[in-house]
Amino acid sequence: MTTFEQTELSVCVVCLHLLANGEFNDGTNAAETAATGMERLWGDNARHLTADGEELGYSTWPCDSCGDTDHGDRYRATALIPNRGGEPS
């Protein structure tokens, strides 16, 4: 049986849309920038990030998903990373 390490995240609106819908189009390169940030921060584990969508309010902290340092609204997401060998870490 696979076990998972669960980590709560605070993500920007772009990452929320990417995680929930697989896309975000505002006429800019925001989605590409966020996807690149996710890959840089999470590597192969980026596929284990899931959107919750609960509003967390305005934040001055970087996005936990892509690392974007712009201030703005944040939303809850979760990282469910499989433990290697099925054992809890």
PALUM-475529 format. One record per residue (C-alpha): z, x, y. Coordinates in steps of 0.5 Angstrom, whole numbers, plus 500, padded with zeros to 3 digits. Each point is the difference from the previous one (the first is absolute). Layout:
BEGIN
ZXY
...
REM end
This chain:
BEGIN
500500500
498503507
505500505
499500508
503504506
500494505
500503507
500495506
495502506
499498507
493499501
495499506
495494501
494504497
504503494
502493499
493497500
498506495
505499495
499492500
493499501
497507499
496500507
502500507
494499505
502500508
494504502
503506500
501506495
508498499
499498492
496507499
506503503
505496497
497501493
499508501
508500502
502496494
496505496
503506503
507497500
500497493
494503496
499496493
506496501
497496506
497495495
508498499
501498507
500492500
501496507
506495500
498498507
507499503
500501507
505506502
499499508
498506505
501507498
499507503
500503493
494503496
497495495
503502493
493498497
495504504
504504505
497497507
505502505
498494505
505495502
500493498
501495495
502502493
500496493
504501494
496503494
502503493
498506496
501499493
499507497
500501492
505504498
497506496
502499492
503493502
507503501
503498507
501506505
REM end
